[in-house]
């Protein structure tokens, strides 16, 4: 009989639950019950291994149902499990409000000219419509009003988790208010950059409970490609 790994790994994320041989199929973690997260092109979605250039993991990978057959981006099964409910939100919100932007990018103020700017530029180059404070906060516009509008008019939210964000979260900054709104709905993708989920868990256990992407495993460029595939609606 398969034994639960929670005493060793903890089920703090979709990745941990997916990795547990006893709990990966249980619905009480909120990760099962989604219809066909893998492509129907094969029994596990057309598995293939990643090839150099920061294109993903060398471990087993699969293709999610929203990824085109021509895509060179590889996903781990845990990433597919974590991103499937986000994709469902994208599809539902696109039907309800077809004019929404694709993503709202939440980041620490200190990252606006560095990692947040890099991610924004990569997303835009990949065809993603992004709400980004450096571009969308006009002079004289109250910040919280603009942020509320950005959240309401985006399909999903991205949180760029960096050391700067971890420093600001306990101070109840603007970023913390954004996170509270996003966490209330199933539309949040954490992107961990230059830090770890363990460090995040020490500051925000609730945010750390949501699995996402990590630049220690995928380059920033590949992260942007995965987000672009996640929000793209095929005709």
Secondary structure, DSSP 8 states (H G I E B T S, - for coil): -----HHHH-S-SHHHHHH-TTTTT-GGGS----S--B-TTSTTSS-----TTT-S-SS--B-BTTS-TT----B-HHHHHHHHHHHHHHHHHHHH-TT-EEEEEE--GGGTTTHHHHHHHHHHHTT--EE-HHHH--TT--HHHHHHHHHHTEEEEEEEE-HHHHHHHTTT-HHHHHHHHHHTTT-EEEEE-SS-HHHHHHH-HHHHTS--EETTTS-HHHHHHHHHHHH----
